[in-house]
Amino acid sequence: MNEVLRERLKTVPDRPGCYLMRDRRGVIIYIGKAKSLRRRVLGYFRPGARHAPKVRSMVETVFDLEFITVRNDAEALLTEASLIKKHKPHFNILMRDDKRYLSLRADPLAKWPRFTCCRIVRDDGALYFGPFPSSPVVRTAKDFVEKHYGIRECDALEPDGETHRHCLADVIRTCSAPCLGRISAEEYRSRFEEACAFLNGERPAVIEEVAERMRGAAAAGDYEAAAKLRDTVFALKEMTKSHFVRKTPKMREDDARRGLEELAAALGLAAPPRTIECVDISNLFGEHSVASLVVARDGIPDGRWYRRFRIRTVAGADDPRSMAEVVRRRYGPESSLAEKSPRADLFVCDGGITQLRAAREVFAELGICDVPTVGLAERHEEIVLDDGRENVILPRDSQALFVLTRLRDEAHRFAITYHRKLRDRSIRESVLDEVPGIGEAKKLKLLSRFRSIYGIAKASAEEIAAAAGVNAATAAEVLKVAANAATEK
């Protein structure tokens, strides 16, 4: 046993948590959990211990240890699973399958948001509650919030009267039936937000109401109903425990701090960059060019400083010139953002050398020389430099790379939501409104298939009929209107 490991064993806490074993290179080779870290970890290294061959090989390879303390066994289980999925240690053979714990997901950007069960938590702008070791807890909580708050269960993107024909939830009066206009969009949104607040543990009185109903059923001798309510109360208490909801952000703060330190070392920065800006240039249907600017504070995306831009000075898809416009509008003398938003300690262009050079030229033109600027090429997640140094490729498991790619993915997501808004506006204002029988759903199909009015004008009537699911006469009328609009423009 080396001296580093011997000293580390003296500091093992007697608390529940997870332990990470590292080899001489610092690579994590095993992750475990325990009710008492001290008892479990010291057990590996006690004199005369009789381990199985795999465990003995692992113990002989350990050079250093790291500990993460948590509040209880359930949190230790979730933390262990999350770390194993992330680092994939060599000796964690038994948990290197694809099993993941269940979470509840809701997309607040949907017109009529609903809750679904999922096993993968993504940075996609949705709200997630969990994960939780017990699937019945998640499913019980989902069933409760749907019934209690009248949240829809159907999986239609936008429920309508046809959806309602096959709906049992409304028949038994558990759904507020937004598809029939029985509830306004504002009221439905209010109910959805209340359901989210409940799942975040902000409405404890609701659980007490259920507990009171349980006690009432028991007093009335309805023990079957009381038992069901008891199980519901248990599930809701587990689902809304604060340590489940708030455990992940704390871990992300620790990871982010480590990632910023790694990033500063890799890029030769004087200090870890507290404010990082990332810009993504995107095109919609090959015609509209937009940009998103997202900001991370202390390594974690901070939506307060997000901005989006409709590119004004560039026709068509020209990412370098679009990047130059965004930098000028963000930092130029006429920009209101220059005073309102914190200046970046690191500016990241989503893209390669051409986008990076365009951004650096504008910074030089504006006389700004204290904002380090890099590119992030998606192909190899390579940090692109333009100052004579070699490009930087970070280790795939480094926290620095995670900080950058998470921000880049957030820039993509933010741009996509802007695209969605522009797309919906173009659908609402489309010349196709002149054609009887072409509603928003069919307009969306046509624009998704042919990209623009110009694309529709170049298509045949048969292709239009097949794409929109309309008859020959309607397809011919669509083609006529599209051709006239394309000629006028």
Secondary structure per residue as TSV (DSSP state, phi and psi in degrees):
chain	resnum	aa	ss	phi	psi
A	1	M	-	360.0	129.0
A	2	N	-	-78.0	168.2
A	3	E	H	-68.4	-35.7
A	4	V	H	-60.1	-46.6
A	5	L	H	-68.4	-38.9
A	6	R	H	-61.8	-41.4
A	7	E	H	-70.2	-36.3
A	8	R	H	-65.4	-35.6
A	9	L	H	-66.5	-22.2
A	10	K	T	-73.4	-16.4
A	11	T	T	-107.1	8.4
A	12	V	-	-65.6	123.8
A	13	P	-	-76.9	151.0
A	14	D	S	-94.0	65.6
A	15	R	S	-142.4	161.6
A	16	P	S	-68.6	149.4
A	17	G	E	166.4	-164.9
A	18	C	E	-121.2	151.6
A	19	Y	E	-127.1	141.6
A	20	L	E	-117.5	122.9
A	21	M	E	-98.2	132.3
A	22	R	E	-120.4	149.2
A	23	D	-	-89.8	-171.8
A	24	R	T	-63.7	-25.7
A	25	R	T	-84.1	-4.8
A	26	G	S	89.6	2.3
A	27	V	-	-76.9	135.2
A	28	I	E	-73.0	123.0
A	29	I	E	-109.2	-17.8
A	30	Y	E	-158.2	142.5
A	31	I	E	-129.0	129.7
A	32	G	E	-136.7	173.3
A	33	K	E	-131.1	163.1
A	34	A	E	-164.8	150.6
A	35	K	S	-68.5	-36.2
A	36	S	S	-127.9	108.5
A	37	L	H	-59.6	-39.6
A	38	R	H	-60.1	-50.4
A	39	R	H	-63.0	-44.7
A	40	R	H	-67.3	-48.0
A	41	V	H	-70.6	-44.1
A	42	L	H	-64.1	-26.4
A	43	G	H	-62.2	-30.0
A	44	Y	H	-66.6	-30.5
A	45	F	H	-113.7	10.1
A	46	R	S	-70.3	145.1
A	47	P	T	-61.0	137.3
A	48	G	T	79.7	7.5
A	49	A	-	-64.0	136.1
A	50	R	-	-104.4	95.3
A	51	H	-	-97.3	155.6
A	52	A	-	-65.1	158.7
A	53	P	H	-54.3	-41.1
A	54	K	H	-64.2	-44.1
A	55	V	H	-66.5	-40.7
A	56	R	H	-62.0	-41.7
A	57	S	H	-62.7	-38.9
A	58	M	H	-66.4	-47.4
A	59	V	H	-60.4	-38.3
A	60	E	H	-69.1	-20.4
A	61	T	H	-90.0	-18.3
A	62	V	-	-66.7	131.5
A	63	F	-	-114.1	-31.5
A	64	D	E	-150.0	163.4
A	65	L	E	-131.1	154.9
A	66	E	E	-138.3	145.3
A	67	F	E	-125.9	144.7
A	68	I	E	-128.7	113.1
A	69	T	E	-89.3	144.4
A	70	V	-	-132.7	-176.0
A	71	R	S	-87.6	-33.3
A	72	N	S	-157.2	-179.1
A	73	D	H	-64.4	-41.6
A	74	A	H	-61.9	-42.8
A	75	E	H	-67.8	-35.6
A	76	A	H	-62.8	-41.0
A	77	L	H	-62.4	-45.4
A	78	L	H	-66.8	-41.1
A	79	T	H	-64.3	-43.2
A	80	E	H	-59.7	-47.6
A	81	A	H	-61.9	-42.7
A	82	S	H	-62.7	-43.4
A	83	L	H	-69.0	-36.4
A	84	I	H	-66.3	-43.6
A	85	K	H	-61.6	-35.1
A	86	K	H	-76.6	-46.7
A	87	H	H	-96.9	-21.2
A	88	K	-	48.5	61.3
A	89	P	-	-63.7	148.8
A	90	H	T	-60.1	-39.7
A	91	F	T	-89.0	-2.6
A	92	N	-	-88.3	56.5
A	93	I	G	-62.1	-38.9
A	94	L	G	-69.7	-21.2
A	95	M	G	-115.2	23.8
A	96	R	-	-98.6	28.8
A	97	D	S	-90.9	-168.8
A	98	D	S	-100.6	13.9
A	99	K	-	-72.8	131.8
A	100	R	-	-131.7	153.9
A	101	Y	-	-79.2	159.2
A	102	L	E	-84.7	143.0
A	103	S	E	-130.5	164.1
A	104	L	E	-101.4	137.3
A	105	R	E	-124.7	142.2
A	106	A	E	-144.2	135.2
A	107	D	-	-99.0	105.3
A	108	P	T	-68.5	-13.7
A	109	L	T	-83.4	-12.9
A	110	A	S	-67.4	151.9
A	111	K	S	-63.8	-44.2
A	112	W	S	-124.7	79.8
A	113	P	-	-61.1	150.6
A	114	R	-	-142.7	173.3
A	115	F	E	-105.7	138.4
A	116	T	E	-133.1	156.1
A	117	C	E	-89.5	140.5
A	118	C	E	-148.4	163.6
A	119	R	S	-117.0	-3.1
A	120	I	-	-123.0	124.0
A	121	V	-	-97.6	119.9
A	122	R	-	-115.0	161.0
A	123	D	S	-89.0	71.9
A	124	D	S	-118.6	13.8
A	125	G	S	86.3	-6.3
A	126	A	-	-82.0	166.4
A	127	L	E	-95.3	135.1
A	128	Y	E	-124.0	140.2
A	129	F	E	-124.3	111.9
A	130	G	E	127.1	-160.0
A	131	P	E	-77.7	167.0
A	132	F	E	-131.5	141.7
A	133	P	S	-64.6	-28.3
A	134	S	-	-102.5	113.3
A	135	S	H	-63.3	-40.4
A	136	P	H	-58.3	-33.4
A	137	V	H	-61.1	-46.5
A	138	V	H	-65.4	-44.9
A	139	R	H	-68.8	-36.5
A	140	T	H	-65.3	-43.0
A	141	A	H	-64.2	-40.9
A	142	K	H	-61.3	-46.7
A	143	D	H	-61.1	-39.1
A	144	F	H	-67.1	-49.3
A	145	V	H	-66.8	-32.3
A	146	E	H	-63.9	-44.5
A	147	K	H	-75.2	-41.6
A	148	H	H	-70.2	-37.9
A	149	Y	H	-105.2	-0.2
A	150	G	T	71.2	32.5
A	151	I	-	-81.9	137.7
A	152	R	-	-67.2	150.0
A	153	E	-	-104.5	-22.9
A	154	C	-	-64.0	154.0
A	155	D	-	-99.5	10.6
A	156	A	-	-66.1	143.2
A	157	L	S	-61.6	-45.9
A	158	E	S	-135.8	98.4
A	159	P	-	-61.4	143.8
A	160	D	-	-138.3	-168.0
A	161	G	H	-61.2	-35.7
A	162	E	H	-66.2	-39.4
A	163	T	H	-60.9	-40.4
A	164	H	H	-64.7	-27.7
A	165	R	T	-59.8	-26.6
A	166	H	T	-108.6	16.1
A	167	C	-	-97.0	123.6
A	168	L	S	-91.3	-25.5
A	169	A	T	-61.2	-40.4
A	170	D	T	-73.3	-32.5
A	171	V	T	-60.3	-39.7
A	172	I	T	-96.1	14.6
A	173	R	T	61.2	42.5
A	174	T	-	-107.2	-11.0
A	175	C	S	-109.7	145.7
A	176	S	-	-80.9	-1.5
A	177	A	-	53.5	59.0
A	178	P	G	-65.2	-22.5
A	179	C	G	-64.9	-23.7
A	180	L	G	-100.6	1.6
A	181	G	T	75.1	16.5
A	182	R	S	-70.4	-16.8
A	183	I	S	-139.6	143.2
A	184	S	-	-76.8	162.0
A	185	A	H	-61.3	-38.2
A	186	E	H	-66.0	-43.3
A	187	E	H	-67.1	-40.7
A	188	Y	H	-63.4	-43.6
A	189	R	H	-61.7	-38.5
A	190	S	H	-63.5	-41.6
A	191	R	H	-64.9	-41.4
A	192	F	H	-62.0	-43.5
A	193	E	H	-65.7	-35.2
A	194	E	H	-65.7	-40.0
A	195	A	H	-62.6	-41.3
A	196	C	H	-65.7	-40.6
A	197	A	H	-62.7	-38.6
A	198	F	H	-62.7	-46.2
A	199	L	H	-66.1	-23.9
A	200	N	T	-82.4	2.0
A	201	G	T	83.3	16.5
A	202	E	-	-95.0	0.2
A	203	R	-	-130.5	63.6
A	204	P	H	-63.8	-23.2
A	205	A	H	-63.3	-27.5
A	206	V	H	-65.0	-41.4
A	207	I	H	-66.2	-37.5
A	208	E	H	-64.8	-33.5
A	209	E	H	-62.6	-42.4
A	210	V	H	-66.2	-40.6
A	211	A	H	-62.7	-37.3
A	212	E	H	-65.4	-40.4
A	213	R	H	-63.0	-37.3
A	214	M	H	-62.3	-45.7
A	215	R	H	-65.6	-35.8
A	216	G	H	-65.9	-41.2
A	217	A	H	-64.6	-39.9
A	218	A	H	-65.3	-41.0
A	219	A	H	-64.9	-31.1
A	220	A	T	-84.2	-0.7
A	221	G	T	83.7	6.9
A	222	D	-	-89.8	77.5
A	223	Y	H	-72.4	-27.9
A	224	E	H	-66.0	-46.1
A	225	A	H	-64.6	-38.4
A	226	A	H	-62.6	-39.0
A	227	A	H	-65.4	-41.1
A	228	K	H	-65.0	-42.0
A	229	L	H	-66.7	-35.5
A	230	R	H	-61.1	-44.7
A	231	D	H	-63.9	-36.8
A	232	T	H	-65.8	-44.1
A	233	V	H	-59.8	-44.4
A	234	F	H	-60.2	-46.3
A	235	A	H	-63.6	-42.0
A	236	L	H	-67.5	-37.0
A	237	K	H	-65.2	-41.1
A	238	E	H	-64.8	-42.4
A	239	M	H	-66.6	-32.9
A	240	T	T	-101.9	10.6
A	241	K	-	-61.9	135.2
A	242	S	H	-64.8	-31.0
A	243	H	H	-70.5	-26.4
A	244	F	H	-69.9	-43.8
A	245	V	H	-71.2	-35.1
A	246	R	H	-108.9	5.2
A	247	K	H	-67.9	-46.4
A	248	T	H	-61.5	-46.3
A	249	P	H	-55.7	-38.1
A	250	K	H	-64.1	-42.8
A	251	M	H	-62.9	-38.6
A	252	R	H	-66.1	-36.0
A	253	E	H	-63.2	-44.6
A	254	D	H	-64.1	-44.9
A	255	D	H	-63.0	-41.7
A	256	A	H	-63.2	-42.2
A	257	R	H	-61.7	-43.2
A	258	R	H	-65.3	-38.9
A	259	G	H	-64.5	-38.9
A	260	L	H	-66.2	-37.2
A	261	E	H	-65.3	-42.8
A	262	E	H	-63.2	-40.8
A	263	L	H	-65.5	-42.3
A	264	A	H	-61.0	-41.2
A	265	A	H	-66.5	-41.7
A	266	A	H	-67.8	-34.9
A	267	L	H	-98.2	-2.5
A	268	G	T	70.9	32.8
A	269	L	-	-80.4	151.6
A	270	A	S	-67.2	-29.2
A	271	A	S	-152.1	159.1
A	272	P	-	-57.2	133.1
A	273	P	-	-72.5	110.9
A	274	R	S	-72.2	-36.7
A	275	T	E	-117.2	120.5
A	276	I	E	-119.1	130.6
A	277	E	E	-109.8	141.1
A	278	C	E	-132.2	132.2
A	279	V	E	-116.1	133.1
A	280	D	E	-121.5	129.1
A	281	I	E	-100.8	130.5
A	282	S	E	-138.3	158.0
A	283	N	E	-120.9	146.8
A	284	L	E	-117.0	118.1
A	285	F	T	57.1	23.8
A	286	G	T	72.4	4.4
A	287	E	T	-117.6	-50.4
A	288	H	E	-91.5	132.0
A	289	S	E	-111.9	127.6
A	290	V	E	-130.7	165.0
A	291	A	E	-139.1	147.6
A	292	S	E	-120.1	140.3
A	293	L	E	-121.7	115.7
A	294	V	E	-116.3	155.5
A	295	V	E	-129.1	136.5
A	296	A	E	-111.4	130.8
A	297	R	E	-110.7	123.0
A	298	D	T	56.4	34.1
A	299	G	T	88.3	-5.1
A	300	I	E	-116.8	129.6
A	301	P	E	-52.4	133.9
A	302	D	-	-124.5	102.2
A	303	G	G	-64.2	-14.0
A	304	R	G	-62.0	-26.4
A	305	W	G	-108.7	7.5
A	306	Y	-	-66.3	145.5
A	307	R	E	-140.5	152.1
A	308	R	E	-130.5	150.8
A	309	F	E	-132.5	136.7
A	310	R	E	-92.9	115.6
A	311	I	-	-64.0	127.8
A	312	R	-	-103.1	-36.2
A	313	T	S	-100.2	1.1
A	314	V	-	-120.6	127.9
A	315	A	-	-96.8	130.1
A	316	G	S	80.2	-168.7
A	317	A	S	-91.3	100.8
A	318	D	-	-137.0	87.3
A	319	D	H	-61.3	-43.2
A	320	P	H	-61.6	-46.2
A	321	R	H	-67.4	-34.1
A	322	S	H	-65.8	-40.6
A	323	M	H	-61.5	-41.6
A	324	A	H	-61.6	-40.8
A	325	E	H	-63.0	-41.7
A	326	V	H	-64.0	-44.1
A	327	V	H	-62.3	-40.5
A	328	R	H	-66.7	-41.0
A	329	R	H	-72.6	-24.4
A	330	R	H	-81.8	-41.7
A	331	Y	H	-116.6	-2.5
A	332	G	S	-66.9	163.1
A	333	P	T	-63.4	-24.6
A	334	E	T	-92.2	2.7
A	335	S	-	-84.1	131.3
A	336	S	S	-74.9	-20.2
A	337	L	H	-71.0	-26.6
A	338	A	H	-59.1	-33.0
A	339	E	H	-92.1	-33.6
A	340	K	H	-80.8	-34.2
A	341	S	S	-102.2	145.7
A	342	P	-	-66.3	137.1
A	343	R	-	-67.3	143.0
A	344	A	-	-72.4	140.3
A	345	D	S	-88.4	-13.4
A	346	L	E	-156.1	128.3
A	347	F	E	-111.2	124.5
A	348	V	E	-114.5	124.1
A	349	C	E	-96.1	124.3
A	350	D	E	-75.3	104.0
A	351	G	S	146.7	-167.9
A	352	G	-	-100.6	-150.6
A	353	I	H	-66.5	-33.4
A	354	T	H	-68.8	-42.4
A	355	Q	H	-63.9	-40.9
A	356	L	H	-62.6	-46.4
A	357	R	H	-64.3	-37.1
A	358	A	H	-62.7	-42.6
A	359	A	H	-65.9	-43.7
A	360	R	H	-65.4	-35.2
A	361	E	H	-63.2	-40.4
A	362	V	H	-69.8	-40.7
A	363	F	H	-58.1	-43.4
A	364	A	H	-64.5	-40.6
A	365	E	H	-61.7	-35.3
A	366	L	T	-85.3	-3.1
A	367	G	T	75.7	22.9
A	368	I	-	-100.6	113.1
A	369	C	-	-122.0	7.0
A	370	D	S	-112.0	20.9
A	371	V	S	-115.5	97.5
A	372	P	-	-56.5	134.4
A	373	T	E	-129.0	131.9
A	374	V	E	-137.4	165.5
A	375	G	E	-108.9	159.9
A	376	L	E	-130.0	101.5
A	377	A	E	-81.4	129.1
A	378	E	T	-73.3	-27.4
A	379	R	T	-57.4	-50.8
A	380	H	T	-118.6	17.3
A	381	E	T	49.1	47.4
A	382	E	E	-95.9	131.9
A	383	I	E	-82.1	116.8
A	384	V	E	-92.8	131.2
A	385	L	-	-118.8	157.0
A	386	D	-	-138.3	40.8
A	387	D	S	-127.5	23.6
A	388	G	S	93.7	-13.2
A	389	R	S	-88.5	159.7
A	390	E	-	-69.3	149.2
A	391	N	-	-62.2	155.3
A	392	V	E	-109.1	127.7
A	393	I	E	-113.9	110.3
A	394	L	-	-79.0	153.2
A	395	P	-	-57.9	144.3
A	396	R	T	-62.4	-26.0
A	397	D	T	-101.3	14.3
A	398	S	-	-80.4	145.6
A	399	Q	H	-68.9	-27.9
A	400	A	H	-62.6	-44.7
A	401	L	H	-64.6	-37.0
A	402	F	H	-64.7	-40.2
A	403	V	H	-59.8	-46.0
A	404	L	H	-69.4	-46.7
A	405	T	H	-69.3	-33.4
A	406	R	H	-64.5	-40.2
A	407	L	H	-69.1	-40.0
A	408	R	H	-62.4	-43.7
A	409	D	H	-64.0	-34.9
A	410	E	H	-66.9	-36.4
A	411	A	H	-64.3	-41.6
A	412	H	H	-59.0	-47.9
A	413	R	H	-61.3	-43.7
A	414	F	H	-66.0	-37.2
A	415	A	H	-66.4	-38.6
A	416	I	H	-64.9	-38.9
A	417	T	H	-64.6	-34.1
A	418	Y	H	-67.9	-41.9
A	419	H	H	-56.2	-44.2
A	420	R	H	-60.9	-40.7
A	421	K	H	-64.9	-44.6
A	422	L	H	-65.8	-38.9
A	423	R	H	-62.7	-45.3
A	424	D	H	-63.4	-37.0
A	425	R	H	-67.0	-41.5
A	426	S	H	-65.8	-32.9
A	427	I	H	-68.2	-43.4
A	428	R	H	-64.8	-33.6
A	429	E	T	-100.9	16.1
A	430	S	-	-71.0	146.6
A	431	V	G	-66.2	-14.5
A	432	L	G	-66.7	-12.8
A	433	D	G	-61.3	-20.1
A	434	E	G	-73.2	-14.9
A	435	V	S	-93.3	117.9
A	436	P	T	-60.3	137.5
A	437	G	T	90.4	-2.6
A	438	I	-	-107.1	102.3
A	439	G	-	-96.7	-169.5
A	440	E	H	-64.2	-37.8
A	441	A	H	-63.7	-43.1
A	442	K	H	-72.8	-35.3
A	443	K	H	-60.8	-42.5
A	444	L	H	-62.7	-41.0
A	445	K	H	-61.7	-43.7
A	446	L	H	-66.5	-45.3
A	447	L	H	-68.9	-33.6
A	448	S	H	-67.5	-36.5
A	449	R	H	-78.6	-43.4
A	450	F	H	-109.7	-2.3
A	451	R	S	75.9	-34.0
A	452	S	S	-161.0	173.7
A	453	I	H	-61.6	-35.7
A	454	Y	H	-62.5	-41.8
A	455	G	H	-64.2	-38.5
A	456	I	H	-65.8	-39.7
A	457	A	H	-63.3	-27.7
A	458	K	H	-86.6	-11.1
A	459	A	S	-82.2	166.7
A	460	S	-	-90.4	161.6
A	461	A	H	-61.4	-35.9
A	462	E	H	-65.1	-41.7
A	463	E	H	-64.5	-39.1
A	464	I	H	-65.6	-44.0
A	465	A	H	-61.0	-41.9
A	466	A	H	-68.6	-39.7
A	467	A	H	-69.8	-40.7
A	468	A	H	-95.5	-12.9
A	469	G	T	71.0	43.0
A	470	V	-	-120.6	169.5
A	471	N	-	-80.3	175.5
A	472	A	H	-64.8	-38.1
A	473	A	H	-65.8	-43.7
A	474	T	H	-65.9	-39.2
A	475	A	H	-63.1	-40.0
A	476	A	H	-64.5	-39.2
A	477	E	H	-66.8	-40.2
A	478	V	H	-59.1	-46.1
A	479	L	H	-62.2	-39.6
A	480	K	H	-64.1	-47.8
A	481	V	H	-64.8	-41.9
A	482	A	H	-65.2	-41.2
A	483	A	H	-64.8	-41.0
A	484	N	H	-63.2	-43.6
A	485	A	H	-65.6	-41.3
A	486	A	H	-65.0	-37.3
A	487	T	H	-68.1	-40.0
A	488	E	H	-64.8	-35.9
A	489	K	-	-80.8	360.0
